[in-house]
Amino acid sequence: MRISDRILELEIAVRRYTFVRQVVKVDETHYSVKYRLYIEPDLFVQLYFNERSGTVGLVLIHRGRRLYGRDCQAGRWHRHPADDPATHDASPEGARAISVEEFLAEVQDILVKVSLI
């Protein structure tokens, strides 16, 4: 997917989730982009897309630590589950491709569950 398509996907998805208070573009090149969607100063979603390699990184970070994530590297998806974010879940659910909107819905569920929103 092209970077411009990823940015549009992000812009549309963010409008649906009121817990996102600020969107900051951290970095952009001709073939990659990184955003942070701030919920609180120490709680944010970081999104990374690399058009050339096909890499996607979607991660929820709190106080400098990953709480949850989904990544795609070399065309293969895996999940870092909220109950053990250091692990790689390559089960059928963990290996499923996911949109930004779906990821934000998962993040919202996790934040509610752990009383961060």
C-alpha positions as protocol buffer text, in pm:
chain_id: "A"
residue {
  index: 1
  type: MET
  ca { x: 0 y: 0 z: 0 }
}
residue {
  index: 2
  type: ARG
  ca { x: 126 y: 347 z: -85 }
}
residue {
  index: 3
  type: ILE
  ca { x: 221 y: 589 z: 194 }
}
residue {
  index: 4
  type: SER
  ca { x: -46 y: 837 z: 82 }
}
residue {
  index: 5
  type: ASP
  ca { x: -308 y: 560 z: 121 }
}
residue {
  index: 6
  type: ARG
  ca { x: -180 y: 477 z: 469 }
}
residue {
  index: 7
  type: ILE
  ca { x: -195 y: 842 z: 574 }
}
residue {
  index: 8
  type: LEU
  ca { x: -553 y: 871 z: 447 }
}
residue {
  index: 9
  type: GLU
  ca { x: -645 y: 549 z: 631 }
}
residue {
  index: 10
  type: LEU
  ca { x: -497 y: 692 z: 950 }
}
residue {
  index: 11
  type: GLU
  ca { x: -673 y: 1029 z: 914 }
}
residue {
  index: 12
  type: ILE
  ca { x: -1012 y: 863 z: 865 }
}
residue {
  index: 13
  type: ALA
  ca { x: -965 y: 616 z: 1152 }
}
residue {
  index: 14
  type: VAL
  ca { x: -851 y: 881 z: 1402 }
}
residue {
  index: 15
  type: ARG
  ca { x: -1175 y: 1076 z: 1358 }
}
residue {
  index: 16
  type: ARG
  ca { x: -1369 y: 781 z: 1499 }
}
residue {
  index: 17
  type: TYR
  ca { x: -1174 y: 749 z: 1824 }
}
residue {
  index: 18
  type: THR
  ca { x: -1211 y: 1040 z: 2064 }
}
residue {
  index: 19
  type: PHE
  ca { x: -946 y: 905 z: 2301 }
}
residue {
  index: 20
  type: VAL
  ca { x: -683 y: 1025 z: 2050 }
}
residue {
  index: 21
  type: ARG
  ca { x: -609 y: 1383 z: 2155 }
}
residue {
  index: 22
  type: GLN
  ca { x: -322 y: 1473 z: 1923 }
}
residue {
  index: 23
  type: VAL
  ca { x: -174 y: 1334 z: 1601 }
}
residue {
  index: 24
  type: VAL
  ca { x: 196 y: 1401 z: 1545 }
}
residue {
  index: 25
  type: LYS
  ca { x: 396 y: 1304 z: 1238 }
}
residue {
  index: 26
  type: VAL
  ca { x: 730 y: 1196 z: 1383 }
}
residue {
  index: 27
  type: ASP
  ca { x: 913 y: 1118 z: 1059 }
}
residue {
  index: 28
  type: GLU
  ca { x: 851 y: 1090 z: 686 }
}
residue {
  index: 29
  type: THR
  ca { x: 1066 y: 986 z: 392 }
}
residue {
  index: 30
  type: HIS
  ca { x: 976 y: 913 z: 31 }
}
residue {
  index: 31
  type: TYR
  ca { x: 882 y: 557 z: 126 }
}
residue {
  index: 32
  type: SER
  ca { x: 803 y: 556 z: 500 }
}
residue {
  index: 33
  type: VAL
  ca { x: 611 y: 747 z: 763 }
}
residue {
  index: 34
  type: LYS
  ca { x: 584 y: 734 z: 1144 }
}
residue {
  index: 35
  type: TYR
  ca { x: 304 y: 888 z: 1351 }
}
residue {
  index: 36
  type: ARG
  ca { x: 222 y: 910 z: 1718 }
}
residue {
  index: 37
  type: LEU
  ca { x: -140 y: 932 z: 1827 }
}
residue {
  index: 38
  type: TYR
  ca { x: -128 y: 1082 z: 2175 }
}
residue {
  index: 39
  type: ILE
  ca { x: -384 y: 981 z: 2434 }
}
residue {
  index: 40
  type: GLU
  ca { x: -183 y: 1127 z: 2722 }
}
residue {
  index: 41
  type: PRO
  ca { x: 176 y: 1257 z: 2721 }
}
residue {
  index: 42
  type: ASP
  ca { x: 306 y: 914 z: 2832 }
}
residue {
  index: 43
  type: LEU
  ca { x: 41 y: 706 z: 2653 }
}
residue {
  index: 44
  type: PHE
  ca { x: 28 y: 687 z: 2275 }
}
residue {
  index: 45
  type: VAL
  ca { x: -12 y: 471 z: 1969 }
}
residue {
  index: 46
  type: GLN
  ca { x: 283 y: 468 z: 1732 }
}
residue {
  index: 47
  type: LEU
  ca { x: 223 y: 377 z: 1369 }
}
residue {
  index: 48
  type: TYR
  ca { x: 499 y: 303 z: 1119 }
}
residue {
  index: 49
  type: PHE
  ca { x: 453 y: 223 z: 752 }
}
residue {
  index: 50
  type: ASN
  ca { x: 728 y: 145 z: 502 }
}
residue {
  index: 51
  type: GLU
  ca { x: 605 y: 124 z: 144 }
}
residue {
  index: 52
  type: ARG
  ca { x: 930 y: -19 z: 8 }
}
residue {
  index: 53
  type: SER
  ca { x: 965 y: -311 z: 251 }
}
residue {
  index: 54
  type: GLY
  ca { x: 595 y: -356 z: 330 }
}
residue {
  index: 55
  type: THR
  ca { x: 671 y: -319 z: 700 }
}
residue {
  index: 56
  type: VAL
  ca { x: 387 y: -210 z: 927 }
}
residue {
  index: 57
  type: GLY
  ca { x: 431 y: -142 z: 1299 }
}
residue {
  index: 58
  type: LEU
  ca { x: 131 y: -67 z: 1519 }
}
residue {
  index: 59
  type: VAL
  ca { x: 207 y: -34 z: 1888 }
}
residue {
  index: 60
  type: LEU
  ca { x: 45 y: 99 z: 2206 }
}
residue {
  index: 61
  type: ILE
  ca { x: 306 y: 249 z: 2438 }
}
residue {
  index: 62
  type: HIS
  ca { x: 262 y: 354 z: 2801 }
}
residue {
  index: 63
  type: ARG
  ca { x: 546 y: 506 z: 3003 }
}
residue {
  index: 64
  type: GLY
  ca { x: 801 y: 394 z: 2745 }
}
residue {
  index: 65
  type: ARG
  ca { x: 688 y: 31 z: 2737 }
}
residue {
  index: 66
  type: ARG
  ca { x: 490 y: -160 z: 2478 }
}
residue {
  index: 67
  type: LEU
  ca { x: 147 y: -263 z: 2608 }
}
residue {
  index: 68
  type: TYR
  ca { x: 23 y: -416 z: 2283 }
}
residue {
  index: 69
  type: GLY
  ca { x: 122 y: -434 z: 1921 }
}
residue {
  index: 70
  type: ARG
  ca { x: 79 y: -580 z: 1575 }
}
residue {
  index: 71
  type: ASP
  ca { x: 354 y: -593 z: 1315 }
}
residue {
  index: 72
  type: CYS
  ca { x: 398 y: -701 z: 956 }
}
residue {
  index: 73
  type: GLN
  ca { x: 748 y: -785 z: 838 }
}
residue {
  index: 74
  type: ALA
  ca { x: 826 y: -948 z: 504 }
}
residue {
  index: 75
  type: GLY
  ca { x: 453 y: -994 z: 446 }
}
residue {
  index: 76
  type: ARG
  ca { x: 395 y: -1185 z: 770 }
}
residue {
  index: 77
  type: TRP
  ca { x: 184 y: -1045 z: 1051 }
}
residue {
  index: 78
  type: HIS
  ca { x: 218 y: -1120 z: 1422 }
}
residue {
  index: 79
  type: ARG
  ca { x: 73 y: -977 z: 1740 }
}
residue {
  index: 80
  type: HIS
  ca { x: 228 y: -877 z: 2072 }
}
residue {
  index: 81
  type: PRO
  ca { x: -60 y: -965 z: 2307 }
}
residue {
  index: 82
  type: ALA
  ca { x: -156 y: -730 z: 2589 }
}
residue {
  index: 83
  type: ASP
  ca { x: -109 y: -1001 z: 2852 }
}
residue {
  index: 84
  type: ASP
  ca { x: 253 y: -1064 z: 2739 }
}
residue {
  index: 85
  type: PRO
  ca { x: 367 y: -796 z: 2491 }
}
residue {
  index: 86
  type: ALA
  ca { x: 722 y: -933 z: 2468 }
}
residue {
  index: 87
  type: THR
  ca { x: 596 y: -1246 z: 2290 }
}
residue {
  index: 88
  type: HIS
  ca { x: 506 y: -1299 z: 1925 }
}
residue {
  index: 89
  type: ASP
  ca { x: 162 y: -1448 z: 1858 }
}
residue {
  index: 90
  type: ALA
  ca { x: 155 y: -1604 z: 1511 }
}
residue {
  index: 91
  type: SER
  ca { x: -175 y: -1788 z: 1567 }
}
residue {
  index: 92
  type: PRO
  ca { x: -441 y: -1739 z: 1299 }
}
residue {
  index: 93
  type: GLU
  ca { x: -577 y: -1438 z: 1492 }
}
residue {
  index: 94
  type: GLY
  ca { x: -230 y: -1296 z: 1562 }
}
residue {
  index: 95
  type: ALA
  ca { x: -120 y: -1342 z: 1200 }
}
residue {
  index: 96
  type: ARG
  ca { x: -426 y: -1171 z: 1056 }
}
residue {
  index: 97
  type: ALA
  ca { x: -367 y: -849 z: 861 }
}
residue {
  index: 98
  type: ILE
  ca { x: -530 y: -556 z: 1038 }
}
residue {
  index: 99
  type: SER
  ca { x: -628 y: -200 z: 946 }
}
residue {
  index: 100
  type: VAL
  ca { x: -550 y: 109 z: 1151 }
}
residue {
  index: 101
  type: GLU
  ca { x: -916 y: 136 z: 1247 }
}
residue {
  index: 102
  type: GLU
  ca { x: -924 y: -225 z: 1370 }
}
residue {
  index: 103
  type: PHE
  ca { x: -606 y: -167 z: 1567 }
}
residue {
  index: 104
  type: LEU
  ca { x: -750 y: 144 z: 1733 }
}
residue {
  index: 105
  type: ALA
  ca { x: -1062 y: -54 z: 1827 }
}
residue {
  index: 106
  type: GLU
  ca { x: -839 y: -316 z: 1992 }
}
residue {
  index: 107
  type: VAL
  ca { x: -644 y: -40 z: 2168 }
}
residue {
  index: 108
  type: GLN
  ca { x: -965 y: 114 z: 2298 }
}
residue {
  index: 109
  type: ASP
  ca { x: -1075 y: -222 z: 2442 }
}
residue {
  index: 110
  type: ILE
  ca { x: -738 y: -268 z: 2611 }
}
residue {
  index: 111
  type: LEU
  ca { x: -732 y: 85 z: 2753 }
}
residue {
  index: 112
  type: VAL
  ca { x: -1080 y: 40 z: 2899 }
}
residue {
  index: 113
  type: LYS
  ca { x: -987 y: -301 z: 3042 }
}
residue {
  index: 114
  type: VAL
  ca { x: -678 y: -165 z: 3220 }
}
residue {
  index: 115
  type: SER
  ca { x: -857 y: 158 z: 3326 }
}
residue {
  index: 116
  type: LEU
  ca { x: -639 y: 397 z: 3125 }
}
residue {
  index: 117
  type: ILE
  ca { x: -942 y: 565 z: 2964 }
}
